[in-house]
Amino acid sequence: MSQQPFDGVRVVEFGQFVAVPFAAQLLAEGGAHVIKIEALGGDPTRQLRPLAPGETRTFLSRNRGKHSLPLALRDPGAKPVIDALLARADVALMNFRPGLAEKLDLDAVTLAERFPRLIVGTVTAFGKEGPDAGYAGMDIVVQARSGLMAANGRIVDNRPAPGDPVSADYMCAMTLAFGVSAALLRRERTGRGGSVDTSLMQAAMTLANNQLVRSEEQDGPRHRAVLEKLAEQRAAGVSYADQLAGIPSVRALPLMKVYFRTYETADAVIAIACGSHSLRVKFIDVVGLADPGLDAVDDSGLGAHYDVLMAKIEVVLRNQPSAEWIDRLHEVGVPVSLVKFPLELFDDPQAEANDMFHTLEHPTAGDVKMLSPPVRLEEDGFTPAAPTAALGSETESILLELGFSQTQIDELVDGKVTHRG
């Protein structure tokens, strides 16, 4: 008997880019049977610096363990195929641009009427309601709109900049997978399907969760004053850096200058995180300095003090190599790490010890080292999935399983509703 949590669950994926494909991959690695609907030319990520025809690092990173079916969704001939898929499915996942699901009769309301046990998982950029609901959006735009870009504090050429990883997309994927899991559990208890709604905007806001808490009594008046000033600054063309300087933060900024940051050592850069008073005491002791500010009840007036202390610590840390500081800080329990480049992780002993990577044996692209499933469940509950078969290679077998005759399949291929490899 299978020990995988989604064994027997049938998923139809109408997705591209990141959030829906990665969520579907997580379900597949948990045992779900996922059929990915692709455009006749394939998912757009199949063409980004290919390792082999139709196979790229990007495609493989979020499309493993699936069965691919090319389908011209707008063609009326595709409707019987879609209906047959959804009649057998437990879950449908989609991230259509605004309005397209309704045009295709694939919106959650329509599907709930036709398939009451179906769980429909939807990703939108900004949510289904409100003034921005009809706008298209991708990760960089959503990071800007949600406040995450500003919260991260990265500035390039005097402008706010996103991090390179599409963090909002991946957070949304994890949220969607969690929502689908919850809906499946509820259906097991009640027999009722339903809709799972996620958005890139709320996923991004969740990543900035620490900064999105407001006391209406204490923070409300101050925030209103800041917003009025911000509007004046924007109208006057004031620089982003000057605008940012006037935005209040819930973080203890003076302390962060010293105790929650990166430092250059003699050979590399390290990151330290002293999230408690005791850790700050240990850190300052290791570097051989003193910080009278640690005994202050309120650090808001200590900005100049911490500027001076920060400069002193920078000089001290540059005198020794990173391994020396890392060993000494680990010895007293201070969280510290070398700042590593992603390519260093492929051979990282910690990643290796925990099987964070696995080698994907691909029939055309060769061996590809990939991340393992990000969650573990004993007894092989989640297992690294095999590569999705080449586009069109499973068309005939999928349609035959759905009940289409050979003649009907030939007609769909001849009518360019689908194609086969």
C-alpha positions in Angstrom: 0.0 0.0 0.0 1.3 3.5 -0.9 2.5 5.6 1.9 2.3 8.8 -0.2 -0.4 11.3 1.1 -1.8 12.2 -2.3 -1.8 8.7 -3.8 -5.0 8.4 -5.9 -5.5 12.1 -6.2 -5.9 13.3 -9.8 -4.8 16.8 -10.6 -5.3 18.8 -13.8 -2.9 21.7 -14.0 -3.7 24.8 -16.2 -0.6 26.6 -15.2 2.6 28.3 -16.4 5.5 30.3 -14.9 6.0 29.4 -11.2 3.2 29.3 -8.6 0.8 26.8 -10.1 3.4 24.5 -11.7 5.5 24.3 -8.5 2.4 23.6 -6.4 1.4 20.8 -8.8 5.0 19.4 -8.6 4.7 19.3 -4.8 1.5 17.4 -5.1 3.1 15.0 -7.7 6.0 14.4 -5.4 3.5 13.4 -2.7 2.0 10.8 -5.0 -0.7 12.8 -7.0 -1.3 11.9 -10.7 -0.8 15.3 -12.4 -1.8 16.1 -16.0 -0.3 19.4 -17.1 -2.1 21.1 -19.9 0.3 23.0 -22.1 -0.1 25.2 -25.2 0.6 23.4 -28.4 4.1 25.0 -28.5 4.7 24.0 -24.8 5.1 25.9 -21.6 7.0 29.1 -22.2 9.8 28.0 -19.9 10.7 25.1 -22.2 12.6 27.6 -24.4 14.8 29.3 -21.8 18.4 28.2 -22.5 17.6 24.5 -23.3 19.6 21.6 -22.0 18.0 19.5 -24.7 15.1 20.2 -27.1 12.2 21.4 -24.9 14.0 20.8 -21.7 15.4 23.6 -19.6 16.7 24.1 -16.1 13.7 26.4 -15.4 11.2 23.9 -16.8 12.7 21.0 -14.8 12.8 23.0 -11.6 9.0 23.1 -11.3 7.6 20.5 -13.8 8.7 17.1 -12.6 6.5 14.0 -12.1 3.7 15.2 -14.4 2.0 13.9 -17.6 1.9 16.5 -20.3 -1.0 17.1 -22.7 -0.7 19.8 -25.4 -4.1 21.4 -25.9 -5.4 24.4 -27.8 -7.7 25.6 -24.9 -9.6 28.2 -27.0 -10.5 25.7 -29.7 -14.1 24.4 -29.3 -12.7 20.9 -30.1 -10.8 21.0 -26.8 -14.0 21.2 -24.7 -14.7 17.5 -24.7 -11.2 16.8 -23.6 -11.3 19.3 -20.8 -14.7 18.0 -19.6 -13.4 14.4 -19.6 -10.3 15.5 -17.6 -12.3 17.4 -15.0 -15.0 14.7 -14.6 -12.2 12.4 -13.4 -10.2 15.0 -11.5 -10.0 15.7 -7.8 -8.2 19.0 -8.2 -7.9 21.7 -10.9 -5.1 24.3 -10.6 -5.0 27.4 -12.7 -3.4 30.9 -13.0 -5.0 32.3 -16.1 -4.7 36.0 -16.8 -7.7 38.0 -15.5 -11.0 37.1 -17.3 -9.7 34.1 -19.3 -11.0 31.4 -16.9 -14.6 32.9 -17.3 -14.3 32.9 -21.1 -13.2 29.3 -21.0 -15.9 28.3 -18.5 -13.1 27.2 -16.2 -13.8 29.7 -13.3 -14.5 28.3 -9.9 -18.2 29.2 -9.8 -18.9 27.4 -13.1 -16.9 24.4 -12.2 -18.5 24.0 -8.7 -21.9 23.7 -10.4 -20.7 21.0 -12.8 -18.3 19.1 -10.6 -19.3 19.6 -6.9 -16.5 17.3 -5.6 -13.8 19.2 -7.5 -11.3 21.4 -5.7 -10.4 24.4 -7.8 -7.1 26.1 -6.8 -6.7 29.6 -8.3 -3.7 32.0 -8.3 -4.3 35.6 -9.2 -1.9 38.5 -9.1 -3.8 40.8 -6.7 -6.8 38.9 -5.6 -10.2 38.3 -7.2 -11.9 41.5 -5.9 -11.0 45.2 -5.7 -9.7 47.9 -8.1 -6.6 46.0 -9.1 -8.3 42.6 -9.6 -8.2 42.9 -13.4 -4.6 43.7 -13.7 -1.9 41.3 -14.8 1.1 40.9 -12.5 4.3 39.0 -12.1 6.7 38.7 -9.2 8.7 41.9 -9.6 5.5 44.0 -10.0 3.9 42.2 -7.1 6.9 42.7 -4.9 6.6 46.4 -5.6 2.9 46.6 -5.1 2.9 44.6 -1.8 5.6 46.5 0.0 7.9 43.5 0.0 10.5 45.2 -2.3 10.7 48.2 0.1 10.7 46.0 3.1 13.6 44.0 1.8 15.6 47.2 1.6 17.6 46.3 -1.5 18.7 49.4 -3.5 20.5 49.3 -6.8 21.5 52.5 -8.6 19.5 54.5 -6.0 16.4 52.6 -6.9 14.5 49.8 -5.0 15.2 46.4 -6.5 13.8 42.9 -6.0 15.8 39.9 -5.0 16.6 37.7 -7.9 14.6 34.7 -6.6 10.9 35.0 -7.4 10.0 34.8 -3.7 6.4 35.9 -3.9 5.7 33.2 -6.6 7.3 30.4 -4.5 5.5 31.5 -1.3 2.3 31.5 -3.3 3.0 28.0 -4.6 3.5 26.7 -1.0 0.4 28.4 0.1 -1.6 26.9 -2.7 -0.4 23.4 -2.0 -1.3 23.9 1.7 -4.8 25.2 0.7 -5.4 22.2 -1.6 -4.3 19.8 1.1 -6.7 21.4 3.5 -9.5 21.3 1.0 -8.9 17.6 0.3 -9.0 16.9 4.1 -12.3 18.8 4.3 -13.7 16.9 1.4 -12.8 13.6 3.0 -15.0 14.7 6.0 -17.8 16.4 4.2 -17.8 15.1 0.6 -17.8 18.7 -0.6 -15.2 20.2 -3.0 -14.7 23.9 -3.2 -12.3 26.7 -4.2 -8.9 27.6 -2.9 -7.9 31.2 -3.7 -4.4 32.5 -3.4 -2.7 35.6 -4.7 0.8 36.7 -5.3 0.1 39.9 -3.5 -0.9 38.3 -0.2 1.9 35.8 -0.5 4.4 38.7 -0.8 2.7 40.5 2.1 3.1 37.3 4.2 6.8 37.4 3.6 6.8 41.0 5.0 4.5 39.9 7.9 6.7 41.4 10.6 6.3 44.9 9.2 2.5 44.6 8.5 1.2 44.9 12.1 -0.3 48.3 13.1 -1.6 49.4 16.5 -4.4 51.7 15.5 -4.0 53.6 18.8 -0.2 53.9 18.8 0.8 53.8 15.2 -2.3 55.1 13.4 -1.8 58.9 13.9 1.9 58.6 13.1 1.3 56.6 9.9 -1.3 59.1 8.7 1.3 61.9 9.1 3.9 59.9 7.3 1.5 59.2 4.4 0.7 62.9 4.1 4.4 63.7 4.0 5.1 60.9 1.5 2.5 62.3 -0.9 4.1 65.7 -0.7 7.6 64.2 -1.4 6.3 62.3 -4.4 4.6 65.4 -5.8 7.9 67.3 -5.4 10.0 64.6 -7.0 12.0 63.8 -3.9 14.4 60.8 -4.3 13.4 57.3 -3.2 16.2 57.3 -0.6 14.8 60.4 1.0 11.3 59.0 1.0 12.6 55.8 2.6 14.3 57.7 5.3 11.0 59.0 6.6 9.2 55.6 6.8 9.0 54.3 10.3 10.2 50.7 11.0 9.1 48.3 13.6 12.7 47.0 13.7 15.2 48.2 16.3 17.3 50.0 13.7 20.2 51.2 15.9 20.7 47.6 17.1 20.4 46.2 13.6 23.4 48.3 12.5 25.5 46.1 14.6 23.8 42.9 15.6 21.7 41.8 12.6 23.7 42.2 9.4 26.6 41.1 7.2 30.2 41.9 7.8 33.4 41.6 5.7 36.1 39.5 7.2 39.7 39.1 5.9 38.6 36.7 3.1 34.8 36.6 2.8 31.5 38.0 4.1 29.6 36.5 7.0 26.1 37.1 8.3 25.3 37.3 12.0 21.9 37.4 13.8 21.7 38.4 17.4 18.0 38.3 18.1 18.2 38.4 21.9 20.0 40.4 24.5 22.1 37.4 25.6 23.3 36.8 22.0 24.3 40.5 21.6 26.3 40.3 24.8 28.1 37.1 23.5 28.8 38.7 20.1 30.3 41.9 21.5 32.4 39.8 23.9 33.8 37.7 21.0 34.8 40.7 19.1 36.5 42.2 22.2 34.5 45.4 22.5 32.0 46.9 24.8 28.5 48.2 24.2 27.0 50.3 27.0 23.9 50.7 24.9 22.9 47.1 25.6 21.8 48.3 29.1 19.6 51.1 27.7 15.8 50.7 28.1 15.2 52.7 24.9 17.7 52.6 22.0 16.0 55.2 19.8 18.5 57.9 20.7 21.6 55.7 20.2 21.9 56.0 16.5 25.3 57.9 16.6 26.6 55.5 19.3 25.9 52.4 17.1 27.4 54.1 14.0 30.7 54.4 15.9 30.5 50.9 17.3 29.6 49.5 13.9 32.8 51.1 12.4 34.9 49.6 15.2 33.5 46.1 14.7 34.0 46.3 10.9 37.7 47.0 11.5 38.1 44.1 14.0 36.3 41.5 11.8 38.5 42.4 8.8 41.6 41.3 10.7 40.7 37.6 10.8 39.4 35.1 8.2 35.8 34.0 8.1 36.5 30.5 9.4 38.1 32.0 12.6 35.1 34.2 13.4 32.5 31.5 12.5 34.2 29.0 14.8 34.4 31.5 17.7 30.8 32.6 17.3 29.4 29.1 16.9 31.3 28.2 20.1 29.1 30.7 22.1 25.9 29.9 20.2 25.7 33.1 18.0 23.9 32.3 14.7 26.5 33.0 11.9 27.2 31.8 8.4 29.4 32.5 5.5 27.5 34.3 2.7 27.4 31.5 0.1 26.7 31.7 -3.6 24.0 29.4 -4.9 26.4 27.3 -6.9 28.3 26.4 -3.7 25.3 24.6 -2.4 25.5 21.8 -4.9 28.5 20.4 -3.0 27.6 21.6 0.4 28.1 19.0 3.1 25.1 20.1 5.1 22.8 19.9 2.1 24.3 16.5 1.2 23.9 15.1 4.7 20.2 16.0 4.6 19.5 14.9 1.0 18.5 18.4 0.0 19.5 17.5 -3.6 19.0 14.5 -5.8 20.2 13.6 -9.3 17.5 13.5 -11.9 18.3 11.0 -14.6 16.9 12.7 -17.7 16.7 10.7 -21.0 17.8 13.6 -23.2 19.3 16.2 -20.9 21.5 13.8 -19.0 22.0 13.9 -15.2 20.7 17.0 -13.6 21.2 17.8 -10.0 18.0 19.2 -8.6 16.5 20.2 -5.2 14.6 17.4 -3.4 11.1 17.9 -2.2 11.1 20.6 0.5 9.1 18.6 3.0 9.6 15.2 4.4 7.1 12.6 5.5 8.3 9.3 6.8 8.2 6.2 4.7 8.7 8.0 1.4 5.7 10.2 1.7 7.3 12.7 -0.6 9.8 11.4 -3.2 11.8 13.2 -5.9 9.8 12.9 -9.1 10.9 11.7 -12.5 11.1 14.1 -15.4 7.9 14.9 -17.2 7.8 13.1 -20.5 8.5 15.0 -23.7 5.7 17.3 -24.9 3.2 15.3 -26.9 4.7 11.9 -26.2 1.8 10.9 -23.9 -1.0 12.5 -25.8 -2.4 9.3 -27.2 -2.2 7.3 -23.9 -3.9 10.1 -21.9 -6.7 10.5 -24.4 -7.2 6.7 -24.6 -7.5 6.6 -20.8 -10.0 9.4 -20.9 -12.2 7.2 -23.1 -11.5 8.7 -26.6 -11.4 6.3 -29.5 -8.5 6.1 -31.9 -10.6 7.8 -34.5 -11.5 10.7 -32.2 -7.8 11.1 -31.2 -6.8 11.3 -34.9 -9.5 13.9 -35.5 -8.2 16.0 -32.6 -4.7 15.8 -33.9 -5.7 16.5 -37.5 -7.8 19.5 -36.3 -4.7 20.9 -34.4 -6.5 20.7 -31.1 -3.6 18.7 -29.8 -0.6 16.9 -31.2 1.4 13.8 -30.4 5.1 13.1 -30.4 
